[in-house]
């Protein structure tokens, strides 16, 4: 990957001059020190968009990075030092205790005037985002580990808006030392004491609808797809779209996923009824109405969830929804008829009225070329006027090792499991430990307890330096415990191979756009999806033949006498896990 921290990346930056919205200088900074990984990536692409993006091809669409100001890492250092926060930061205190300690601390006096000037001129929502030294690095990206807090910034009093902004900055600083960050750093073999945090204060892309502020479209796109669908190839990439704020995508909730090479091809839902059930039904927005109870340490303090009925009232479904006809049992594009709405984005993807897919493909190609590696981008969009806000870019790790997995291998007696949907590429021959959620005791209502049990297994195995295979049910890393096991990456960071087994009452698509999946690919963890009633079911009886190392109510660990042989062919998506009977 090309160096993002050099002169070229920062050539278009300007020191903050107490003017936040400036079309000539959208990217400004306060202080010195590092910009952090996320901001460095945006600085690099800001210059690339200016010099190389073909704006003339899309004359009716603004494609740009939303205005932002970065508080560089020297401010973070001063904040910790002057408030003597090192002891609590590096302690084992709870996240709440730590967050309250940071809220009581004072921000460096020399930046208060700049923050005050910012809120005096800006009366629309702001996103206060993390940009740490380690964030978005290519091999240990720390994606989704730290806090992003959105504030409405619409209070009448500038004093009140200033306090809300200050509270949000302190929460992002505190999240540097939350348990998830410390667990992740341990899994990545990083010293949390070396971490430093820059903070991005950025306008939220969106519009106001009945007290809710949100974009009509948010997305995550990758230039390389480990789960190619139908005729698409891995190099064609993959896109996940959602109505409302992108939190729906990065949290692993229901979204619309497609190949940008074949935008009209829907995901493989079995029926129109399944599509109706498994697509997005709620969206996130910034609450611009009645203020909630004061809770500065809660990331979602100023966020609200809306339903599709709310979106229809807001008149924001025109570009995203189709309609289900219960009589014909078919889905029709658009909202011209009555019936249940389905978020398919067909009005955009099936027509060229607004060339969103063409913009996405252009940006993926441009960013991949500029960075010298496959990339993942995040974006948000509004219509009328058409504005495409480029929010983030990060590199992806793509293994080039050539591995062949043949159909006869997948049916071998020694095959514990096999899949036509395997993520990653290469061989793993170092695993003797298998941790699995017991099918006999699994119930979706207990997934939070299962996540806590898995964390203890992971801690023990990580401390012993033992990589392991993890098998569970539903969507790993989902924020919705009814869709899968809601683990954070730090809770299972020692895993080397993961398996997602799908049950008849938990038949969900993989969450391609989530931060969880970005970490999965960056650490080159092999991932298997085993569909319900698929051709290659898990042979649970093979696991039961081995001695139990440790067992809890929902989870069991076994240790094999000889290492597993894990093979994944990234070109075909085939994978197999073999259990040799001898070394």
C-alpha positions in Angstrom: 0.0 0.0 0.0 1.2 3.5 -0.7 2.2 5.7 2.2 -0.7 7.7 3.4 1.2 9.8 5.9 3.5 11.6 3.5 3.4 15.0 1.9 1.1 13.9 -0.9 -1.6 12.8 1.6 -1.6 16.2 3.5 -1.0 18.5 0.6 -4.7 19.6 0.5 -5.1 20.1 4.2 -5.3 23.5 6.0 -5.1 24.5 9.6 -8.5 25.3 11.1 -9.2 29.0 10.7 -12.6 28.9 12.6 -14.4 28.4 9.3 -15.8 24.9 9.1 -17.6 24.9 5.8 -15.1 25.9 3.1 -15.6 24.4 -0.4 -11.9 25.1 -1.2 -10.6 23.4 2.0 -13.0 20.7 3.2 -10.3 19.0 5.3 -8.8 21.0 8.2 -7.0 20.2 11.3 -6.3 21.5 14.8 -3.0 20.8 16.6 0.0 18.8 15.5 1.0 15.1 15.8 -0.6 12.4 13.7 -3.9 12.6 11.9 -4.6 8.9 12.7 -5.2 6.1 10.2 -8.8 7.0 9.3 -8.1 10.7 8.7 -4.9 9.9 6.8 -6.9 7.7 4.4 -9.4 10.5 3.8 -6.6 13.0 3.3 -5.1 10.8 0.7 -8.3 10.2 -1.1 -9.3 13.8 -0.9 -6.4 14.7 -3.1 -7.1 11.8 -5.4 -10.8 12.8 -5.8 -9.7 16.3 -6.7 -7.1 15.3 -9.3 -8.5 12.0 -10.8 -12.2 11.6 -10.2 -14.1 12.2 -13.5 -16.6 14.7 -12.2 -17.7 15.6 -15.7 -19.1 12.1 -16.2 -21.5 12.7 -13.3 -22.6 16.3 -13.7 -25.8 16.0 -11.7 -24.1 14.5 -8.6 -21.7 16.1 -6.1 -19.1 13.5 -5.1 -16.9 14.8 -2.2 -15.7 14.2 1.3 -18.0 15.9 3.8 -16.4 18.9 5.6 -14.3 17.9 8.5 -11.8 19.1 11.1 -9.3 16.7 12.8 -8.1 17.1 16.3 -4.6 15.7 15.9 -2.9 13.3 18.4 -1.0 16.0 20.4 -4.3 17.2 21.8 -5.0 13.6 23.0 -1.6 13.5 24.7 -2.2 16.8 26.4 -5.6 15.7 27.6 -4.3 12.6 29.2 -1.3 14.2 30.7 -2.9 17.3 32.1 -5.8 15.4 33.7 -3.5 12.6 34.9 -5.7 9.9 33.3 -3.0 7.3 32.7 -3.8 5.3 35.8 -7.5 4.9 35.1 -6.9 4.5 31.3 -4.7 1.5 31.7 -6.6 0.0 34.6 -9.1 -2.8 34.5 -11.9 -0.4 35.4 -15.3 -0.8 33.7 -16.1 1.1 30.5 -18.7 3.2 32.4 -16.2 4.1 35.2 -13.6 5.0 32.7 -16.0 7.1 30.5 -17.2 9.1 33.5 -13.6 9.8 34.6 -12.9 11.2 31.1 -16.1 13.2 31.1 -15.1 14.9 34.3 -11.7 15.9 32.8 -11.0 19.2 31.0 -10.1 19.5 27.3 -6.9 21.4 26.6 -7.7 25.1 27.0 -5.9 26.0 23.7 -8.5 24.2 21.6 -11.7 25.4 23.4 -11.9 28.6 21.3 -11.8 26.6 18.1 -14.5 24.1 19.2 -16.6 27.1 20.3 -16.2 28.8 16.9 -17.1 25.5 15.2 -20.5 25.2 16.9 -21.3 28.9 16.6 -21.4 28.6 12.8 -22.6 25.0 12.4 -26.2 24.2 13.3 -26.5 20.8 11.6 -25.6 17.3 13.0 -22.0 16.4 13.5 -20.3 13.0 13.7 -17.4 12.8 16.1 -15.3 9.9 14.9 -12.2 8.1 16.0 -9.0 8.2 14.0 -6.3 6.3 16.0 -2.7 5.5 15.0 -3.7 1.8 14.5 -7.1 2.4 12.9 -7.3 1.3 9.3 -3.7 -0.1 9.2 -3.7 -2.8 6.6 -3.0 -5.9 8.9 -4.5 -4.8 12.2 -7.2 -2.3 11.2 -9.0 -1.8 14.6 -12.1 -1.2 12.4 -15.3 -0.5 14.4 -13.5 -0.9 17.8 -13.7 2.7 18.9 -16.7 5.0 19.4 -18.4 7.3 16.9 -20.9 9.7 18.4 -23.4 11.7 16.4 -24.8 14.9 17.9 -27.8 16.9 16.6 -26.0 20.2 17.2 -29.3 22.0 16.9 -29.7 23.4 20.4 -30.6 27.1 20.6 -27.7 27.9 22.9 -24.2 27.9 21.6 -23.0 27.0 25.1 -25.1 23.9 25.0 -23.9 22.9 21.6 -20.3 23.4 22.8 -20.9 21.1 25.8 -22.3 18.4 23.6 -19.4 18.5 21.2 -16.9 18.5 24.1 -18.7 15.5 25.7 -18.5 13.6 22.5 -14.8 14.2 22.0 -14.1 13.0 25.5 -16.2 9.8 24.9 -14.1 9.0 21.7 -10.9 9.6 23.8 -12.2 7.2 26.5 -13.1 4.5 24.0 -9.3 4.2 23.2 -9.2 2.3 26.5 -12.5 0.5 26.6 -12.5 -3.3 27.1 -13.1 -4.0 23.5 -10.1 -2.0 22.4 -7.8 -3.6 25.0 -9.0 -7.1 24.0 -8.5 -6.3 20.3 -5.0 -4.9 21.0 -4.1 -8.0 22.8 -5.4 -10.2 20.0 -3.4 -8.1 17.5 -0.3 -8.3 19.7 -0.2 -4.5 20.1 0.6 -2.5 23.2 -2.4 -0.3 24.0 0.0 2.2 25.6 1.4 2.9 22.2 -2.0 3.9 20.8 -2.9 7.5 20.3 -6.2 9.0 19.3 -7.0 11.8 16.8 -10.7 12.8 16.5 -12.6 13.7 13.4 -15.4 16.2 13.7 -17.4 15.9 10.5 -20.7 17.0 9.0 -23.3 14.2 8.8 -24.5 13.6 5.3 -28.3 13.7 5.4 -31.5 15.7 5.4 -34.1 16.5 8.0 -37.4 14.6 7.9 -40.0 15.0 10.6 -37.5 15.4 13.4 -35.1 12.7 12.0 -31.9 13.5 10.1 -30.5 10.8 7.9 -29.3 9.9 4.4 -31.6 8.1 2.0 -28.8 5.7 1.3 -25.7 4.5 3.1 -23.2 1.9 1.8 -20.1 -0.1 2.2 -18.3 -1.4 -1.0 -15.3 -3.6 -1.5 -13.3 -3.9 -4.6 -12.7 -7.7 -4.0 -15.4 -10.1 -3.0 -14.7 -13.3 -1.2 -18.3 -14.4 -1.7 -18.8 -13.9 -5.4 -22.5 -14.5 -6.4 -23.8 -16.0 -9.6 -21.8 -14.9 -12.7 -19.7 -12.3 -10.7 -16.0 -12.8 -10.1 -14.1 -12.0 -6.9 -12.5 -9.0 -8.7 -16.0 -7.6 -9.4 -16.4 -6.6 -5.7 -19.5 -6.4 -3.5 -21.7 -3.6 -2.2 -24.0 -3.4 0.8 -26.7 -0.7 1.0 -29.1 0.5 3.7 -31.6 3.1 4.2 -30.6 5.7 6.9 -27.3 5.9 8.7 -24.6 3.4 7.9 -24.7 2.0 11.5 -27.2 -0.6 10.1 -24.4 -2.0 7.8 -21.4 -1.9 10.1 -23.4 -3.4 13.0 -24.2 -6.4 10.8 -27.9 -5.9 10.6 -30.2 -6.7 7.5 -29.0 -4.9 4.4 -29.2 -5.2 0.6 -26.0 -6.8 -0.9 -25.2 -7.1 -4.6 -22.3 -7.3 -7.1 -21.6 -3.9 -8.7 -20.9 -5.8 -12.0 -24.4 -7.2 -11.9 -26.5 -4.6 -10.0 -29.9 -6.0 -11.2 -29.2 -9.5 -9.7 -30.8 -9.9 -6.3 -29.3 -12.0 -3.5 -30.4 -15.6 -3.5 -33.5 -15.4 -1.5 -35.7 -18.5 -1.8 -39.0 -16.6 -2.3 -40.6 -13.2 -2.3 -41.8 -14.0 1.2 -38.2 -14.7 2.4 -37.1 -11.5 0.8 -39.8 -9.6 2.6 -38.7 -11.2 5.9 -35.0 -10.9 5.6 -34.5 -7.4 4.3 -34.2 -4.1 6.2 -37.2 -3.1 8.3 -35.7 -0.4 10.5 -33.2 2.4 10.0 -31.0 4.7 12.1 -31.3 8.5 12.2 -30.1 11.4 14.3 -32.8 12.6 16.7 -33.5 16.3 16.0 -36.6 16.4 18.1 -37.2 16.2 21.8 -33.8 15.8 23.6 -33.3 12.4 25.3 -32.3 12.0 28.9 -28.7 13.2 29.4 -26.3 10.2 28.9 -22.9 11.4 27.6 -21.3 8.0 27.8 -23.9 6.2 25.5 -22.8 6.1 21.9 -26.4 6.2 20.6 -27.6 9.0 23.0 -28.9 11.1 20.1 -29.8 8.3 17.6 -33.3 7.0 17.0 -34.6 4.0 15.0 -37.4 4.5 12.5 -39.6 2.0 10.7 -40.4 1.7 7.0 -43.8 3.4 7.8 -41.8 6.3 9.2 -39.7 6.4 6.1 -42.8 6.4 3.9 -44.2 9.3 6.0 -40.8 11.1 5.4 -41.1 10.4 1.6 -37.7 8.8 1.6 -38.5 5.4 0.0 -38.6 6.5 -3.6 -35.1 5.4 -4.4 -34.9 2.4 -2.1 -38.2 0.5 -1.9 -40.1 -2.0 -3.9 -43.6 -3.4 -3.0 -44.8 -6.9 -2.2 -48.2 -8.0 -3.7 -49.6 -10.7 -1.4 -52.1 -11.8 -4.1 -49.5 -12.5 -6.9 -46.8 -13.1 -4.3 -44.4 -11.0 -6.4 -42.2 -7.9 -5.8 -42.7 -4.9 -8.0 -40.2 -2.1 -8.3 -41.1 1.2 -6.7 -43.9 2.4 -4.3 -46.6 3.2 -6.9 -49.0 0.5 -5.5 -50.2 -0.3 -2.0 -48.6 -3.1 -0.1 -45.7 -4.0 2.3 -42.5 -2.1 1.3 -39.2 -4.0 0.7 -35.8 -2.3 0.7 -34.2 -3.6 -2.5 -32.8 -0.3 -4.0 -34.2 -1.6 -7.3 -35.4 2.0 -8.3 -31.6 2.9 -8.4 -30.0 -0.4 -9.5 -32.5 -1.3 -12.2 -32.4 2.1 -13.9 -29.9 4.7 -14.9 -31.9 7.6 -13.5 -29.3 8.2 -10.8 -26.0 6.5 -11.6 -25.1 5.5 -8.1 -23.7 2.1 -9.1 -21.5 3.7 -11.7 -20.1 6.2 -9.1 -19.4 3.3 -6.7 -17.5 1.3 -9.4 -15.5 4.4 -10.4 -14.5 5.1 -6.8 -13.6 1.5 -6.1 -11.3 1.4 -9.2 -9.8 4.8 -8.4 -9.1 4.1 -4.7 -7.7 0.6 -5.4 -5.3 2.1 -8.0 -4.3 5.0 -5.7 -3.7 2.7 -2.7 -2.1 -0.1 -4.6 -4.4 -2.8 -3.0 -8.0 -3.8 -2.9 -10.1 -1.4 -0.8 -13.2 -1.0 1.2 -15.1 2.3 1.1 -18.0 3.7 3.1 -20.3 6.4 1.8 -23.7 8.1 2.3 -26.0 9.8 -0.2 -28.9 12.2 -0.4 -31.2 12.9 -3.3 -32.6 16.2 -4.5 -29.9 17.5 -4.6 -27.8 14.4 -5.4 -24.9 14.3 -3.0 -22.5 11.4 -2.6 -20.5 11.7 0.6 -17.3 9.7 0.7 -16.8 8.8 4.4 -13.9 6.3 4.6 -11.4 4.2 2.7 -9.3 1.4 4.1 -7.1 -1.2 2.4 -8.0 -4.9 2.3 -5.8 -8.0 2.6 -6.2 -10.5 -0.2 -4.2 -13.7 -0.1 -2.7 -14.8 -3.5 -1.8 -18.3 -2.4 -3.1 -20.9 -4.9 -5.1 -23.7 -3.3 -7.2 -26.3 -5.1 -10.2 -27.8 -3.3 -11.8 -30.6 -5.3 -15.4 -32.0 -4.9 -14.1 -35.4 -3.8 -12.2 -33.9 -0.9 -15.3 -32.3 0.3 -17.0 -35.7 0.7 -14.1 -37.5 2.3 -14.8 -39.5 5.5 -12.3 -37.3 7.4 -14.0 -34.1 6.3 -15.5 -32.5 9.4 -17.3 -30.0 7.2 -17.1 -28.4 3.8 -18.7 -25.4 2.1 -19.2 -23.8 -1.3 -19.2 -20.5 0.6 -15.8 -20.1 2.2 -14.1 -16.8 2.8 -10.3 -16.4 2.5 -7.7 -18.3 0.7 -4.9 -20.7 1.7 -4.0 -23.5 4.1 -4.1 -23.7 7.9 -2.3 -26.6 9.5 -1.7 -25.4 13.1 -5.1 -26.0 14.8 -5.8 -28.7 17.3 -8.4 -27.0 19.4 -12.1 -26.8 18.4 -14.5 -24.5 20.3 -18.2 -25.0 19.3 -21.6 -23.9 20.4 -23.5 -27.1 21.3 -26.4 -27.6 18.9 -28.4 -29.4 21.6 -28.5 -26.3 23.9 -28.5 -23.5 21.4 -31.3 -21.0 21.5 -31.3 -17.5 20.0 -32.5 -16.0 23.2 -29.3 -17.0 24.9 -26.8 -15.6 22.4 -25.5 -12.8 24.7 -24.7 -15.4 27.3 -23.0 -17.5 24.7 -20.9 -14.6 23.6 -19.7 -14.1 27.2 -18.8 -17.8 27.5 -16.9 -17.7 24.2 -14.9 -14.8 25.5 -13.6 -16.9 28.4 -12.6 -19.8 26.1 -10.8 -17.3 23.8 -8.9 -15.7 26.7 -7.5 -19.0 27.9 -6.5 -20.2 24.4 -5.0 -16.8 23.5 -2.9 -16.8 26.7 -1.7 -20.3 25.8 -0.9 -19.3 22.2 -3.3 -21.9 20.8 -5.1 -20.9 17.6 -8.5 -22.5 17.3 -11.5 -23.4 15.1 -14.8 -21.8 16.2 -18.2 -23.1 15.2 -21.5 -21.3 16.0 -25.0 -20.5 14.7 -26.3 -17.5 12.9 -24.4 -14.3 11.9 -21.2 -13.8 13.8 -20.7 -10.3 15.2 -24.3 -9.2 14.6 -25.6 -6.4 16.8 -29.0 -8.1 16.8 -28.8 -11.2 19.1 -31.7 -12.8 17.2 -29.7 -12.9 14.0 -26.6 -14.6 15.5 -24.0 -14.4 18.3 -23.2 -10.8 19.1 -19.5 -11.1 19.8 -17.1 -8.3 19.4 -13.8 -9.0 17.7 -11.8 -8.8 20.9 -13.9 -11.6 22.4 -12.8 -14.1 19.8 -9.5 -12.5 18.6 -7.5 -15.7 18.9 -9.6 -17.6 16.3 -7.9 -18.8 13.2 -10.9 -20.5 11.4 -14.6 -19.7 11.9 -17.8 -21.5 10.9 -21.3 -20.1 10.7 -23.9 -22.8 10.7 -27.3 -21.7 9.6 -30.4 -23.0 11.3 -34.0 -23.1 9.8 -35.2 -20.4 12.3 -32.0 -18.3 11.8 -31.5 -18.2 8.0 -29.6 -15.0 7.5 -27.3 -13.6 4.8 -23.7 -12.9 5.7 -22.9 -9.4 6.8 -20.4 -8.3 4.1 -20.2 -4.7 5.1 -19.7 -4.9 8.8 -16.5 -3.9 10.6 -16.5 -7.4 12.0 -16.0 -8.8 8.5 -13.3 -6.3 7.7 -11.3 -7.5 10.7 -11.9 -11.1 9.7 -10.4 -10.5 6.3 -7.6 -8.3 7.5 -6.4 -11.0 10.0 -6.8 -13.5 7.2 -9.1 -15.7 9.3 -10.7 -18.5 7.2 -14.5 -18.4 7.3 -17.1 -21.1 6.4 -20.8 -20.8 5.9 -22.8 -24.0 6.3 -26.4 -23.6 5.0 -29.2 -25.5 6.5 -29.8 -28.8 4.7 -26.8 -28.1 2.5 -24.8 -30.8 0.7 -22.0 -30.8 3.3 -23.4 -30.8 6.8 -21.2 -30.6 9.9 -20.4 -34.1 11.2 -21.1 -33.4 14.9 -20.4 -37.1 15.7 -16.7 -36.6 14.9 -16.4 -33.9 17.5 -18.2 -36.0 20.1 -15.5 -38.7 19.7 -12.8 -36.4 21.2 -12.0 -35.7 24.8 -13.6 -32.5 26.3 -11.0 -30.0 27.5 -13.6 -27.6 29.0 -17.4 -27.3 28.8 -20.0 -24.8 29.9 -23.8 -24.6 29.5 -23.6 -23.6 25.8 -20.1 -24.2 24.7 -17.7 -27.1 24.4 -13.9 -27.3 23.7 -12.2 -30.4 22.4 -8.5 -31.0 21.6 -7.4 -33.2 18.7 -4.3 -35.5 18.8 -3.3 -34.2 15.3 -3.8 -30.8 13.7 -6.7 -30.1 11.3 -6.1 -29.5 7.7 -8.0 -26.4 6.5 -8.1 -25.6 2.8 -9.8 -22.6 1.2 -9.8 -21.9 -2.5 -10.5 -18.2 -2.8 -11.1 -18.4 -6.5 -14.0 -20.9 -6.3 -15.2 -20.2 -2.7 -14.8 -23.8 -1.9 -13.4 -24.9 1.5 -12.9 -28.1 3.5 -11.8 -28.9 7.0 -10.2 -32.4 7.4 -9.6 -34.3 10.6 -6.6 -36.5 10.0 -6.7 -39.7 12.1 -2.9 -39.7 12.3 0.0 -37.3 12.0 
